[in-house]
Amino acid sequence: MSEIDPVTLEVLRNACVAVAEEMNATLVRTSYSPNIKDRRDCSCALFDVVDEDGTAAAEMISQAENIPVHLGAMPYSVAAAIEAYPPSELQDGDAILLNDPFHGGAHLPDMTLVTPIFVDGELVAIAANRAHHADVGGGRAGSVAADSTEIFQEGIRVPPVKLYDGGGPVEDVFDLLLTNVRTPDERRGDFRAQRAANRTAVERVRDLADRHGLGTLQAATTEIKAYAERRMRAEIDELPDGTVEFEDRLDDDGQGTEDIRIAVAVTVDGDELVVDFEGTSEQVPGAINAPLAVTASATYYAVRCVTDPDVPPNAGTYRPIEIRAPEGTVVNAQPPAAVVGGNLEISQRATDALLGAFGEESPERSVAAAQGTMNSVTFGGTNREGEPFAFYETIGGGYGGRTGADGMDGVHAHMSNTLNTPAEVLETVYPVRVQRYAFRPDTGGAGEFRGGLGLRRDIEVLTDGIAFSLLADRRRYPPYGLAGGVAGAVGEDYLTRADDDPRTIPGKSTHDLDAGDMVSIRTPGGGGFGDPADREPEAVARDLRLGKVSTATVRQVYGLDPTELDD
């Protein structure tokens, strides 16, 4: 393998990142569904191929900075694909599809497409992307239902299988998939977009091999991982040795199990780190269990947050990190557990627990809890033209305060990182109307640095027979404050039937709606950071002027007279 100089290494490292970013741009641009095109609920990564004890494997070398819960889990999907289709069974133009959470996936709506990259007949790299499909069948339109109790209810389960063979579509597989979903044309379009994204990677990797030489490219990918490992080990070595523990909870599983515990112990020993989830609740009947890949995603993300987010995220970055997640718990669920909400809610709470643990020892490295939920909303039924539709989105909330900065208002925090669905798109594509979309005043936890505000999104349905599902958390347990900061406000949810008064609904519930009915999703705020008494009066005055806090909060929490604050 060729030796490589530092300048060429940096050029190729950034080139590999650019490949993943261009993959994602292609996927977004060519997709059919608003969930991918507008919300950008998708992720892309590039892997090299290594030979471990005579067995082919793949290690991530670059990623587009997309959805953390996708990217940490993507290596599990690629490993499952290679196990099912060894290099001797692959050819140029192949593409392997999977979504099975117990065989490399995360939850069923996240379809992963894995494409081998050949240069002069040699398998040298693998492109992979994951996209959240707005419907993959199952008992509820949108395939993210709060009432599922086993994976068989959540949609079509796909082990690694070729979707494209030698460049051509495997029509039998397409027929099987599209027969089991409510919106087959949209699904076919999104699958094609995923293939186009990976083909972009094939072309760009071949360009790099032509320009720099295959040996140089392969040497670079090996050194990229080694470089990231050295940097991560150096970062971990700066953390204080020892063990710190933290515990956080989810409200419930939607099936009667409450107070679901996420316990974590983080042990730093020199330049290595162990994350142990011993003491976490056993898997539950409801749909919030998570496979190990999801828990790994949360772990890797949290460690990057408290060390150096600029460390290149690849296989080398995670070598110093060991994850211990007992089988049969909500962080390492076993079949046939319902898992659609684990990707959404366990991922967030595991992140909260990990950041809380780091915050106990080094609050300046961490952040107060963000909203801690993805507030997943699905609508499905028949539109006014008589065509089936399925709509899915997550709704942002408050980000936590941290050293030197307030939390951001109304964002998709931590493991989500998607965008909102613009009201104009929502109302154009689906039979719904957005009646209100606004920040929730007084929902950010007080502190020297205030937590971000939650959001309120009121959606009215315009036709009869609409199935609605809500899968959300932090309706009982608020996002914690850090370093003396106050917790953020919990979320609230309401259903207003036509010509009736609003009534509260559980954060995990399903409902049948008719024209004129309206749901109101009110998301949590973020926790505050630092003692509220240390907040600058000018910052409190600004919050009051902008309507982010009330006069009552100014008086009771910050101990200031609103009439004496300067404009």
Residue, then its C-alpha position, 0 to 999 in steps of 0.5 A: m500500500s502506498e505511503i501518503d504525505p500529509v497534504t495529500l491525506e488532508v485533500l483526500r479526507n475532505a474529498c471523502v467527506a465531499v462524496a458523502e455530502e454530494m450523495n446527500a444532495t442527490l438524495v434530497r434533490t431527486s426524492y419524491s416525498p416531503n419527508i426526504k425532500d423538505r424535512r431531509d430525513c436521510s443520511c449518507a456515508l462512505f465506507d472502505v473495505v478491509d480484510e479482517d482475518g480473511t473475512a471482508a468487512a467495511e469501516m466508515i471513512s466519512q459521512a455527511e453531517n445529517i441525522p445522528v441516529h442514522l449515522g451511528a447505526m449505519p455501520y451495523s447495516v453495512a455489516a449485515a449487508i456484507e454478511a448476507y452478500p460477501p464480495s464474491e457474490l457482488q458485482d458492479g451495479d448491485a444495491i442491497l436493501l434492508n430495514d430489519p432492526f434485528h439485522g442491522g437496521a434501526h426501525l422499519p421506516d428507515m430503509t438503508l441501501v448499500t452499494p458496492i464500489f468497484v475500481d478495475g474489478e476490485l471492490v474498494a469501497i461501499a456507499a450507503n444511505r438511509a432514508h425514512h420512508a413515510d409509509v412501509g405498511g403495518g397497522r397504521a398509515g405512516s408506520v410510526a404508531a404508538d399502539s404497536t406491541e410487536i414488530f410485525q405490526e409496524g410494517i414490512r420487515v426487510p432482511p438484506v436483499k438485492l434491490y438492484d442486481g448488476g444495475g437492473p431493478v429486481e422487479d420481484v423485490f420491488d413488487l413485494l415491497l410496493t404491494n405492502v405499502r399505502t403509497p407505492d409510487e412515492r416509495r418507488g421514487d424514493f428508492r430510485a433517489q437512494r440508488a441515484a445517491n449511491r451511484t453518485a458515490v460510485e462515480r466520485v470514488r472512481d474519479l478519486a482513484d483515477r486522479h490519485g491512484l488506487g493505492t494512494l486512495q486506499a492508504a488514505t482511507t486507512e490513515i484517515k481512520a487512524y488519525a481520527e482514533r488518535r485524536m479521539r484518544a487524546e480527547i478522552d485522555e483529557l477527561p478525568d479518570g473514574t466513573v460517573e453515573f446518571e439516570d433519566r426516565l421516559d414517561d411511559d410506553g403507551q401500553g401502561t408501563e410508566d417510569i422507564r429508566i435509562a441508567v448509564a455509568v461512564t468510566v474513563d480510564g486513560d484514553e479509553l471510555v466505557v459506557d455501561f447501561e446496566g440498570t436500565s429498564e427491561q424491554v417493554p410491551g410498547a413501541i419504544n424499545a431500541p435495538l443496539a444500533v440505536t443506542a450506539s448512535a446515541t453513545y457516539y454522538a454524546v461522546r463527540c459532543v463533549t470531546d471535540p465535534d471536529v474529530p472526523p466521525n469514522a470507524g477510528t473515532y469510535r475504537p476507544i469507546e466500549i458500549r455495554a448494553p444488557e440484552g433484553t433491555v430497552v437499549n438492546a431489545q430482542p425480537p419480537a419487540a416493537v421498536v419504531g419509537g426506540n429510534l425516536e425516543i430511546s435515542q433521545r433519552a440515552t443522549d440525555a442520560l449520557l450528557g447528564a453524566f458528563g455534565e455531573e463531572s464537567p458541566e462546561r463540556s456538556v449542555a442542559a437537556a434539550q426537549g428530549t423527544m422527536n414528537s412524531v406525528t403521522f396522518g394517513g387516509t384518503n385525500r380529496e381526490g380519492e388517493p391514499f396518502a401517508f404523512y410523517e414528521t417530527i416537531g422541534g422544541g427547545y435546546g438546552g442552555r450551555t456555557g456561554a449561550d442560551g438554548m436555541d428555540g424550536v429546533h430538532a435537537h440531538m438525534s433528530n437534526t431534521l427540518n420542519t415540514p413547511a406549512e405551504v408544503l404540508e397544505t399543498v400535498y396533504p388534506v390538512r391546514v396548519q392553523r397555528y405554528a409558534f413558539r411557546p413562551d415561558t417554556g425554556g428553563a431559567g438559568e444564567f443561560r436560558g433553555g430554548l422555547g418549545l413549539r406549538r403546531d395546530i393542524e386541522v384535517l380537512t377530510d373524514g376518515i383520517a388516522f392520526s398517531l402521536l408518539a412523543d415523550r417528556r410530557r411528565y418528566p421535564p428536560y433537566g437543567l444543569a449547573g443550577g439551571v431550571a428544568g424546561a417545561v413539559g410538552e402538552d397535546y390536545l385534540t379538538r373535535a369539530d364544534d367541541d372544546p379541546r381535551t388533552i390526549p396522551g403523548k403516545s396515542t392514536h385517534d380517528l379524525d374527521a374534517g374539522d378536527m384539530v390536533s395541537i402539539r405543544t413541545p417541551g422547552g430546553g433546560g436552563f444552565g447555571d444559576p438564574a440569579d447570574r443572568e444578565p438583566e439585559a438578557v432578561a429584558r430582551d427575553l421579556r421584550l421578545g415575549k419569551v418570558s412572562t412578567a411573572t417569571v421575571r419577578q418570581v424566578y429572576g427576582l427582577d422588577p419588569t418595570e425597572l428593566d431597560d429596553 
